[in-house]
Amino acid sequence: MNRPYSIRYCQHHKTHVLNLEEVDHPLFANPRCDRKLSLDARRTLINALVSSSTAEWLDGAGRTRCLVLWRSVASWGEALHDWACELGHQGGVVTVDEIGDAREGPGGDFVGVDEEVIVRAAKYLEALGKAALLPGEGGDDTGVKFL
């Protein structure tokens, strides 16, 4: 599959969120020739990714931040389920932070992954009856119970 450079770049650098206000981001600027994309050009680039289902706007009408999905939510969900099964987490609860910090098993896929991706993957599994997302009270205590 021929994926756009922007998606390959984000995957290589494990970039999950792009902010259009970051005019010096390497996808939007070339310091060698002192050129930067205009806001309209940056928005056009992200709109193309959204149209191809490889990105989603995170901030509604403001459209300055987007979630880059170099893997589909379904693919992230299946990888998360495989990770939980391999490590024996069925019936247990693991926080989103713990998943993002996982160093063992296939969880290496999740090291450094943005919390929003993990939450969306957990919601996907929840819709399939394979997990339950347990919202926390603070930013770091959202959990996933694997069924």
C-alpha positions as CSV (number, residue, x, y, z in Angstrom):
1,M,0.0,0.0,0.0
2,N,1.4,3.4,-1.0
3,R,0.9,5.6,2.1
4,P,1.6,9.3,2.1
5,Y,4.9,10.5,3.3
6,S,3.2,12.3,6.2
7,I,1.8,9.0,7.5
8,R,5.1,7.2,7.1
9,Y,6.9,10.1,8.9
10,C,4.5,10.0,11.8
11,Q,4.8,6.2,12.1
12,H,8.6,6.4,12.0
13,H,8.7,9.1,14.7
14,K,5.7,7.7,16.7
15,T,3.9,11.0,16.2
16,H,0.2,10.6,17.0
17,V,-0.9,14.2,17.4
18,L,-0.2,17.0,15.0
19,N,-0.8,20.7,15.9
20,L,-1.3,23.0,13.0
21,E,0.0,25.9,15.1
22,E,3.4,24.3,15.3
23,V,4.7,26.0,12.1
24,D,8.2,24.7,12.6
25,H,7.2,21.0,12.8
26,P,9.3,19.0,10.2
27,L,6.2,18.1,8.2
28,F,5.3,21.8,7.8
29,A,8.7,23.5,7.5
30,N,12.1,23.1,5.7
31,P,14.7,25.1,7.5
32,R,17.3,24.4,4.8
33,C,15.5,26.6,2.4
34,D,13.7,28.7,5.0
35,R,10.2,27.6,3.8
36,K,7.1,26.9,5.8
37,L,3.6,25.8,4.8
38,S,0.9,28.4,5.3
39,L,-1.9,27.6,7.7
40,D,-4.2,26.9,4.7
41,A,-1.7,24.5,3.3
42,R,-1.2,22.7,6.6
43,R,-5.0,22.4,7.0
44,T,-5.3,21.1,3.4
45,L,-2.7,18.4,4.2
46,I,-4.5,17.3,7.3
47,N,-7.9,17.4,5.6
48,A,-6.5,15.0,3.0
49,L,-5.5,12.7,5.8
50,V,-8.9,13.0,7.4
51,S,-10.5,12.2,4.1
52,S,-8.5,9.0,3.7
53,S,-9.3,8.0,7.3
54,T,-5.7,8.2,8.5
55,A,-6.4,11.2,10.8
56,E,-9.2,12.7,12.8
57,W,-9.7,16.2,14.1
58,L,-9.4,16.3,17.9
59,D,-10.8,19.8,18.6
60,G,-14.0,20.0,16.5
61,A,-14.6,23.3,14.8
62,G,-11.3,24.8,15.8
63,R,-9.4,22.2,13.7
64,T,-5.9,22.9,14.9
65,R,-5.1,19.4,16.4
66,C,-5.5,16.1,14.8
67,L,-4.9,12.5,15.8
68,V,-2.8,10.7,13.2
69,L,-3.9,7.1,12.7
70,W,-1.0,5.3,10.9
71,R,-2.8,2.1,12.1
72,S,-6.5,1.9,12.2
73,V,-8.3,1.9,15.5
74,A,-9.4,-1.7,14.8
75,S,-5.7,-2.7,14.3
76,W,-4.7,-0.9,17.5
77,G,-7.6,-2.7,19.3
78,E,-6.6,-6.1,18.1
79,A,-3.0,-5.5,19.0
80,L,-4.1,-4.3,22.5
81,H,-6.2,-7.5,22.9
82,D,-3.3,-9.7,21.8
83,W,-1.0,-7.9,24.3
84,A,-3.5,-8.4,27.2
85,C,-4.0,-12.1,26.3
86,E,-0.3,-12.8,26.0
87,L,0.5,-11.2,29.4
88,G,-2.5,-12.8,31.2
89,H,-4.4,-9.6,31.8
90,Q,-7.9,-11.1,31.1
91,G,-10.1,-10.3,34.1
92,G,-7.7,-7.7,35.3
93,V,-7.4,-3.9,35.0
94,V,-4.5,-2.1,33.5
95,T,-4.2,1.7,33.4
96,V,-3.8,3.5,30.1
97,D,-0.4,4.8,31.4
98,E,0.7,1.2,32.1
99,I,-0.2,0.1,28.6
100,G,1.7,3.1,27.2
101,D,4.8,2.2,29.3
102,A,4.6,-1.6,28.6
103,R,8.0,-2.9,27.8
104,E,7.3,-6.7,27.6
105,G,5.5,-8.8,25.1
106,P,3.9,-7.4,22.0
107,G,3.2,-4.3,24.2
108,G,6.3,-2.7,22.7
109,D,3.8,-1.5,20.1
110,F,2.3,0.8,22.7
111,V,5.5,2.4,24.1
112,G,5.1,6.1,23.6
113,V,1.6,5.8,22.0
114,D,-0.6,8.7,22.7
115,E,-3.3,8.1,25.4
116,E,-6.0,9.0,22.9
117,V,-5.0,6.1,20.6
118,I,-5.1,3.6,23.5
119,V,-8.5,4.9,24.7
120,R,-9.9,4.6,21.2
121,A,-8.5,1.1,20.9
122,A,-10.1,0.2,24.2
123,K,-13.4,1.6,23.1
124,Y,-13.2,-0.5,20.0
125,L,-12.6,-3.6,22.2
126,E,-15.5,-2.5,24.4
127,A,-17.8,-2.5,21.4
128,L,-16.8,-6.1,20.7
129,G,-17.3,-7.1,24.3
130,K,-13.6,-7.8,24.8
131,A,-12.9,-5.0,27.3
132,A,-14.4,-2.3,29.4
133,L,-13.0,1.2,29.6
134,L,-13.0,2.5,33.2
135,P,-12.8,6.3,33.2
136,G,-10.7,7.6,36.0
137,E,-11.0,10.7,38.0
138,G,-7.6,12.1,37.1
139,G,-5.6,12.1,33.9
140,D,-3.5,9.0,34.7
141,D,-6.0,6.6,36.2
142,T,-8.2,5.6,33.3
143,G,-8.2,1.8,33.2
144,V,-9.0,-1.0,30.8
145,K,-10.5,-4.2,32.1
146,F,-9.9,-7.1,29.7
147,L,-12.8,-9.6,29.5
